[in-house]
Amino acid sequence: MSNIGNYEERLKNFDWSLSEKELDYKAGNVINIGWYCTDRICQMGKGSKMALLWEGQGGVEKKFTYNDIRLASNTIGTFLRNLGVKNEDRVCLFMDKVPELYLGVLGILKIGAIAQPLFSAFGEESLLVRMENAESTAIITQRKHIAKVRKIVDKMPFLKHIIVVDYDGKHPLREREVAFSLEEATPVENFEFFPTKAESPSLLHYTSGTTGQPKGVKHVHYSLISQYLTAKWILDIQENDIYWCTADPGWVTGTSYGIIGPFSLGVTQCVLDSGFGAEAWYKFVEKNKVTVWYSAPTAIRSLMKAGEEIIKKFNLSSLRHLASVGEPLNAEAVVWSEKVFGKQFHDNYWQTETGSIMISNYPGMKIKPGSMGRPFPGITGTILNPDTFEPINAEGKIGLIAFKPGWPAMMRTYWNNEETYKNKFKNGWYLPGDRATIDRDGYFWFIGRDDDIINTGGHLVSPFEVESALLEHEAVAESAVVSKPDEVNMEVVKAFVTLKPGFTADKDMELTIMNFIRKKLSSLAMPQEIEFVDSLPKTRSGKIMRRILHAKEWGEEIGDISSLEND
Amino acid sequence: MNRDEIKDIVLEYVIGEYLEDENDEITYDTPLISGGIVDSFSMVSLKRFLENKYNISIPDEKASPEAFDNVNKITDLVIEFVGKS
């Protein structure tokens, strides 16, 4: 029997108070996610239950019970407090998927500070703009990433502490740097967590914007109410499950459903801190007897590419429920997963700003392969006419996905950017920026973004950010960045570039520019292809017409080009 | 160009381009993709380097994470295609 039971029944008289009641929360009370994920579970008598099974490079393992993660988060929280970190200070986490990342988020939340996880593959420019926007007080990082921080530290006078979790003493630490070893620190038993309330800020996740710099999405401790119940009903996590969320906590899935959801439910989750490899992943499932697996379409398509023979080498019979998020899961992948695992992947839809899953295929509900499913109980979702912002009450018509604001995990604002936040609402609806259709059964079908943002492997990349970085390369005169189709990542970044006089457009130049962007921004933002052109299509007012280049890449109609500048 | 020369060139390139911690040491057998040193997106630039350097063309179906997982395997791949383009 699934946790959600009958979806249709759950829609009737749904109220978020159901989740509040399960969590013993009453309006106005203290609510601290860090406490809920650790101390509360221990108080429920599950302190000796395994919370985190971690495996790193070379098969190194670490195991943490709920009492261990309670003590570890207390210890990290105390260390930060002793440094002078206060509630609502922003503490950046810039690490691989090491235990300190998971436990650090909980420790930061326990002292009422704001956790700001950033993807460890970010280059120094990506790191800098996000930390500048947040004015982060501290950053917790690893030895392997310290070089990036050192390159930009002089530009961050607000940054007081650079905490290195794996300092080996071989090279001297520099100004503002301090070592912290979770294994060597004395566990802190008695700890007073900060009495955060529902609207106290909890997490700051950065997401790419169409124009301008990345936006800091501010979440609050009350988001727990959504994250707990959606993890329970959609991911169907049950008491004896072994749960594996493959997402990195540098992104929202990795915190909402890689930390908050499973830990608040008091279940055992496992983490594999290594790069992708089909054999390594199947081995991990077999070894840990994973029952609930939450992954991403890009990973699933990579597994498909690796073939079916490899699957026969492993016993994957422990798998009970599969779910996917990040970008639309193609129908073929759903059909494939049923064939090879005997289970279908349940696709769902949400984004950094929504904080929790909004639309999903539910356990026990008929899956229509290729569909995102139906809105979660308590979520009012529809499709709006893009001109009038009125709901389209016709099946199959393309419109803008929209939600009635008010669910617990909804973002509260963009950090230092209230104006952009307000622009996300039209006619009383929140617009995530995607287009879809709804069929006669109420299932949503994803069409695409409503802007130029590129969704590559489930990660959003701003063309503007890449174009700006390209212009910093000495050879680049102008650039335009669009997506191009990709079999595994759905779409990838492609750049059209004109060079300054004196530079040669050749393969070596392409590689040089690719690496320049990779180091400056991230590997996700690195153009997978650069096409050198003599000129870019522009309007008469000089604005680059990205849509023409986009249409060319996707084999679409170019549309109205009356404003195109004539050479 | 012999195998040892290719191995050394690839190793040097990986160290220079992808290793974040200058104090880390890698060998010809260090896992690159599964070890998190080179991610799947960065693999494209590594592939491009090999193609430019050795004037070869590596088909996408051959450029799997497994085939790029260490310097020895990458060297095998390069040798397979040298002279074919």
Chai-1 contact restraints between the chains, C-beta under 6 A:
chainA,res_idxA,chainB,res_idxB,connection_type,confidence,min_distance_angstrom,max_distance_angstrom,comment,restraint_id
A,Q57,B,G35,contact,1.0,0.0,6.0,A-B,restraint_1
A,R143,B,D21,contact,1.0,0.0,6.0,A-B,restraint_2
A,K144,B,E20,contact,1.0,0.0,6.0,A-B,restraint_3
A,K144,B,D21,contact,1.0,0.0,6.0,A-B,restraint_4
A,S274,B,S34,contact,1.0,0.0,6.0,A-B,restraint_5
A,S274,B,G36,contact,1.0,0.0,6.0,A-B,restraint_6
A,G275,B,I33,contact,1.0,0.0,6.0,A-B,restraint_7
A,G275,B,S34,contact,1.0,0.0,6.0,A-B,restraint_8
A,G275,B,G36,contact,1.0,0.0,6.0,A-B,restraint_9
A,F276,B,S40,contact,1.0,0.0,6.0,A-B,restraint_10
A,F276,B,P65,contact,1.0,0.0,6.0,A-B,restraint_11
A,G277,B,S34,contact,1.0,0.0,6.0,A-B,restraint_12
A,G277,B,P65,contact,1.0,0.0,6.0,A-B,restraint_13
A,A280,B,S34,contact,1.0,0.0,6.0,A-B,restraint_14
A,K507,B,N52,contact,1.0,0.0,6.0,A-B,restraint_15
A,D508,B,N52,contact,1.0,0.0,6.0,A-B,restraint_16
A,L511,B,R48,contact,1.0,0.0,6.0,A-B,restraint_17
A,L511,B,F49,contact,1.0,0.0,6.0,A-B,restraint_18
A,L511,B,N52,contact,1.0,0.0,6.0,A-B,restraint_19
A,M514,B,S45,contact,1.0,0.0,6.0,A-B,restraint_20
A,N515,B,S45,contact,1.0,0.0,6.0,A-B,restraint_21
A,S523,B,D39,contact,1.0,0.0,6.0,A-B,restraint_22
A,S523,B,F41,contact,1.0,0.0,6.0,A-B,restraint_23
A,S523,B,S42,contact,1.0,0.0,6.0,A-B,restraint_24
A,L524,B,F41,contact,1.0,0.0,6.0,A-B,restraint_25
A,Q528,B,V44,contact,1.0,0.0,6.0,A-B,restraint_26
